[in-house]
């Protein structure tokens, strides 16, 4: 089966050891996590795990079902690239001498819609947000300036759907609960 990039989103309460239990699910299926980000969600007390993996649709469906069996997970979903809006952030540290020697780095910063965060006598810190290929392209363009440090965050994503899928799921549970109570 053809592998494709999926963004898996899982919602949970803040629970010690949950990240370990989730990553074990990927490890058992020999799936490499391309990117992982954990943050608070729009719902107070609920955390959002955003995981990027390359897998077949059949395998990602099995992974989602397995993740939902974990006690602390409220709900998990997988999404294709066309169903989400996403970004990553990259930071680059270059010698300030390279910045002052010519206008090339400044031109690259403008060309790639990046920004300079800090300039010290020893280094200049640059920030770029975008998709992985965009941040990588800037890194490749700056290699000749002897990049001292480079780091890229994991993906942060929101769905294109009107409501977050967790909100839809919770609304459905509330509706079912009201129906049962009325019966």
HUCOR-V544040 format. One record per residue. N is the residue number from 0. SS is DSSP state (H for helix, E for strand, C for the rest). PSI is psi in whole degrees, -180 to 180 (NA if undefined). Layout:
n=N ss=SS psi=PSI
n=N ss=SS psi=PSI
//
This chain:
n=0 ss=C psi=150
n=1 ss=C psi=132
n=2 ss=C psi=146
n=3 ss=E psi=156
n=4 ss=E psi=128
n=5 ss=E psi=148
n=6 ss=E psi=117
n=7 ss=E psi=130
n=8 ss=E psi=128
n=9 ss=E psi=140
n=10 ss=E psi=139
n=11 ss=E psi=171
n=12 ss=E psi=165
n=13 ss=C psi=108
n=14 ss=C psi=131
n=15 ss=C psi=132
n=16 ss=C psi=-5
n=17 ss=H psi=-42
n=18 ss=H psi=-42
n=19 ss=H psi=-45
n=20 ss=H psi=-36
n=21 ss=H psi=-44
n=22 ss=H psi=-30
n=23 ss=H psi=-35
n=24 ss=H psi=-41
n=25 ss=H psi=-42
n=26 ss=H psi=-44
n=27 ss=H psi=-28
n=28 ss=C psi=11
n=29 ss=C psi=40
n=30 ss=C psi=128
n=31 ss=C psi=131
n=32 ss=E psi=117
n=33 ss=E psi=-35
n=34 ss=E psi=145
n=35 ss=E psi=126
n=36 ss=E psi=137
n=37 ss=E psi=133
n=38 ss=E psi=170
n=39 ss=E psi=151
n=40 ss=C psi=-174
n=41 ss=C psi=-16
n=42 ss=C psi=122
n=43 ss=C psi=132
n=44 ss=C psi=-4
n=45 ss=E psi=134
n=46 ss=E psi=150
n=47 ss=E psi=122
n=48 ss=E psi=124
n=49 ss=E psi=115
n=50 ss=E psi=130
n=51 ss=E psi=127
n=52 ss=E psi=157
n=53 ss=E psi=123
n=54 ss=E psi=171
n=55 ss=C psi=159
n=56 ss=H psi=-40
n=57 ss=H psi=-45
n=58 ss=H psi=-42
n=59 ss=H psi=-34
n=60 ss=H psi=-42
n=61 ss=H psi=-41
n=62 ss=H psi=-45
n=63 ss=H psi=-44
n=64 ss=H psi=-41
n=65 ss=H psi=-42
n=66 ss=H psi=-39
n=67 ss=H psi=-18
n=68 ss=C psi=-17
n=69 ss=C psi=129
n=70 ss=C psi=-45
n=71 ss=C psi=-5
n=72 ss=E psi=127
n=73 ss=E psi=-46
n=74 ss=E psi=149
n=75 ss=E psi=149
n=76 ss=E psi=158
n=77 ss=E psi=146
n=78 ss=E psi=149
n=79 ss=C psi=164
n=80 ss=H psi=-35
n=81 ss=H psi=-4
n=82 ss=H psi=-2
n=83 ss=E psi=161
n=84 ss=E psi=127
n=85 ss=E psi=160
n=86 ss=E psi=162
n=87 ss=E psi=163
n=88 ss=E psi=141
n=89 ss=E psi=144
n=90 ss=E psi=139
n=91 ss=E psi=138
n=92 ss=E psi=119
n=93 ss=E psi=155
n=94 ss=E psi=133
n=95 ss=H psi=-32
n=96 ss=H psi=-39
n=97 ss=H psi=-31
n=98 ss=H psi=-42
n=99 ss=H psi=-21
n=100 ss=H psi=-36
n=101 ss=C psi=176
n=102 ss=C psi=8
n=103 ss=H psi=-45
n=104 ss=H psi=-42
n=105 ss=H psi=-42
n=106 ss=H psi=-41
n=107 ss=H psi=-41
n=108 ss=H psi=-45
n=109 ss=H psi=-46
n=110 ss=H psi=-40
n=111 ss=C psi=9
n=112 ss=C psi=42
n=113 ss=C psi=-177
n=114 ss=E psi=151
n=115 ss=E psi=126
n=116 ss=E psi=-39
n=117 ss=E psi=140
n=118 ss=E psi=124
n=119 ss=C psi=172
n=120 ss=C psi=-27
n=121 ss=C psi=-36
n=122 ss=E psi=163
n=123 ss=E psi=130
n=124 ss=E psi=132
n=125 ss=E psi=144
n=126 ss=E psi=139
n=127 ss=E psi=129
n=128 ss=E psi=150
n=129 ss=E psi=-165
n=130 ss=C psi=163
n=131 ss=H psi=-43
n=132 ss=H psi=-32
n=133 ss=H psi=-44
n=134 ss=H psi=-34
n=135 ss=H psi=-39
n=136 ss=H psi=-43
n=137 ss=H psi=-42
n=138 ss=H psi=-47
n=139 ss=H psi=-41
n=140 ss=H psi=-28
n=141 ss=H psi=-3
n=142 ss=H psi=-37
n=143 ss=H psi=-13
n=144 ss=H psi=12
n=145 ss=C psi=65
n=146 ss=C psi=125
n=147 ss=C psi=-38
n=148 ss=E psi=150
n=149 ss=E psi=135
n=150 ss=E psi=148
n=151 ss=E psi=138
n=152 ss=C psi=175
n=153 ss=C psi=171
n=154 ss=C psi=138
n=155 ss=E psi=137
n=156 ss=E psi=148
n=157 ss=E psi=155
n=158 ss=E psi=154
n=159 ss=C psi=-18
n=160 ss=C psi=156
n=161 ss=C psi=-43
n=162 ss=C psi=151
n=163 ss=C psi=142
n=164 ss=H psi=-30
n=165 ss=H psi=-41
n=166 ss=H psi=-43
n=167 ss=H psi=-43
n=168 ss=H psi=-46
n=169 ss=H psi=-39
n=170 ss=H psi=-43
n=171 ss=H psi=-42
n=172 ss=H psi=-43
n=173 ss=H psi=-42
n=174 ss=H psi=-44
n=175 ss=H psi=-38
n=176 ss=H psi=-42
n=177 ss=H psi=-40
n=178 ss=H psi=-44
n=179 ss=H psi=-43
n=180 ss=H psi=-34
n=181 ss=H psi=-22
n=182 ss=C psi=NA
//
